[in-house]
C-alpha cells in the first residue's frame, strides 16, 4: 500500500473518530449544537480501538520511509487530535512473525522520537493476563 493510501486511511479513521451527528430536533448554530452529539463510534465500541498498521514487502528502507511518512501525517491537526486519545502504531509483518505481537516491534505514530515498543505501551496500559 502506498504512503498516500496509508495516510488516507489515517484520515478516514480521524473522520470516523470525530463524526458526531446532532441529535434529532437540534438545529445547527444553537447552544445545544455547540455542545455536539455523541460520536458514531460510541454506538459500537466502549472506547475507540487502537490503530495498528502492519506493513510487509517493503524492506528496511521502505518500511522506515513509510513509518516516517505516517508519523509526519500524524502531526496533521485533525489526526493529531485523535491520536491524543487513540493509540496508533506501525509494525513490519516479518518482525511480528519473528518476535510475536507482544515484542518491541510497534513504532508509535504520535511520537517520532520513540523507539519500537510493545503494543500495550502505545496506550500506556499493559494487557490483563488472567
C-alpha positions as CSV (number, residue, x, y, z in Angstrom):
1,X,0.0,0.0,0.0
2,X,1.4,3.4,-0.9
3,X,2.1,6.1,1.7
4,X,-0.7,8.2,0.3
5,X,-3.2,5.4,0.7
6,X,-2.0,4.7,4.3
7,X,-2.3,8.4,5.0
8,X,-5.8,8.4,3.6
9,X,-6.7,5.5,5.9
10,X,-5.4,7.5,8.9
11,X,-7.6,10.5,7.7
12,X,-10.6,8.2,7.4
13,X,-10.1,6.9,11.0
14,X,-9.8,10.5,12.2
15,X,-13.1,11.4,10.5
16,X,-14.8,8.4,12.0
17,X,-13.4,9.3,15.4
18,X,-14.7,12.9,15.2
19,X,-18.0,12.4,13.5
20,X,-20.8,13.2,15.9
21,X,-24.2,14.0,14.3
22,X,-26.5,16.3,16.1
23,X,-29.5,14.7,18.0
24,X,-32.8,14.8,16.3
25,X,-34.5,18.2,16.7
26,X,-31.3,20.1,17.4
27,X,-30.7,22.8,14.9
28,X,-27.2,23.8,13.7
29,X,-25.9,27.0,15.3
30,X,-27.9,26.6,18.6
31,X,-26.4,26.3,22.1
32,X,-27.3,22.6,22.1
33,X,-25.5,22.1,18.7
34,X,-22.3,23.7,20.1
35,X,-22.1,21.0,22.8
36,X,-22.1,18.4,20.0
37,X,-23.6,15.0,19.6
38,X,-22.3,11.6,20.6
39,X,-19.6,10.2,18.3
40,X,-20.8,7.5,15.9
41,X,-18.1,5.1,17.0
42,X,-19.5,5.0,20.6
43,X,-22.5,3.1,19.2
44,X,-20.2,0.1,18.6
45,X,-17.2,0.5,21.0
46,X,-16.7,1.3,24.6
47,X,-13.5,3.1,23.6
48,X,-12.0,3.7,20.2
49,X,-9.9,0.7,19.1
50,X,-6.1,1.0,18.7
51,X,-4.9,1.7,15.2
52,X,-2.3,-0.9,14.3
53,X,-0.8,-0.8,10.8
54,X,1.1,-3.9,9.6
55,X,3.4,-3.5,6.6
56,X,5.1,-6.1,4.5
57,X,7.3,-6.4,1.4
58,X,9.0,-3.0,1.8
59,X,12.5,-3.9,3.1
60,X,14.2,-1.9,5.8
61,X,14.5,1.4,3.9
62,X,10.9,1.2,2.6
63,X,9.5,0.4,6.0
64,X,11.2,3.3,7.8
65,X,10.2,5.6,4.9
66,X,6.6,4.6,5.4
67,X,6.9,5.0,9.2
68,X,8.3,8.5,8.7
69,X,5.6,9.4,6.3
70,X,2.8,8.2,8.7
71,X,4.4,10.0,11.6
72,X,4.6,13.1,9.6
73,X,1.0,12.8,8.6
74,X,0.1,12.1,12.3
75,X,1.1,15.7,13.0
76,X,-1.8,17.0,10.9
77,X,-4.1,18.9,13.2
78,X,-7.2,16.6,12.7
79,X,-5.2,13.4,13.0
80,X,-3.1,14.7,16.0
81,X,-6.2,15.5,17.9
82,X,-7.4,11.9,17.5
83,X,-4.0,10.5,18.4
84,X,-4.1,12.2,21.8
85,X,-6.6,9.6,22.9
86,X,-6.3,6.8,20.4
87,X,-3.1,4.7,20.5
88,X,-1.6,4.0,17.0
89,X,1.4,2.2,15.8
90,X,3.0,0.5,12.8
91,X,5.0,-2.8,12.6
92,X,6.6,-4.9,10.0
93,X,4.9,-8.3,9.4
94,X,8.3,-10.1,9.4
95,X,9.0,-8.6,12.9
96,X,5.7,-9.8,14.1
97,X,6.4,-13.3,12.8
98,X,9.8,-13.4,14.4
99,X,9.1,-11.6,17.7
100,X,5.4,-12.0,18.2
101,X,2.9,-9.2,18.5
102,X,4.0,-8.6,22.1
103,X,7.6,-7.8,21.2
104,X,9.1,-4.4,20.8
105,X,8.0,-4.2,17.2
106,X,5.4,-1.3,17.2
107,X,6.6,2.1,16.2
108,X,4.2,4.8,17.6
109,X,2.7,7.3,15.1
110,X,2.3,10.1,17.6
111,X,5.9,10.2,18.8
112,X,8.6,10.2,16.0
113,X,11.4,10.2,18.6
114,X,10.3,7.0,20.3
115,X,11.8,3.6,19.6
116,X,9.9,0.4,18.9
117,X,7.8,-0.8,21.8
118,X,5.2,-3.4,22.8
119,X,1.7,-2.7,21.7
120,X,0.4,-2.0,25.2
121,X,2.9,0.8,25.6
122,X,1.2,2.6,22.8
123,X,-1.6,3.3,25.2
124,X,0.2,3.1,28.5
125,X,-1.8,0.1,29.7
126,X,-0.5,-3.4,29.9
127,X,-2.9,-6.2,29.0
128,X,-4.6,-8.2,31.7
129,X,-3.0,-11.7,32.0
130,X,-5.7,-13.8,33.6
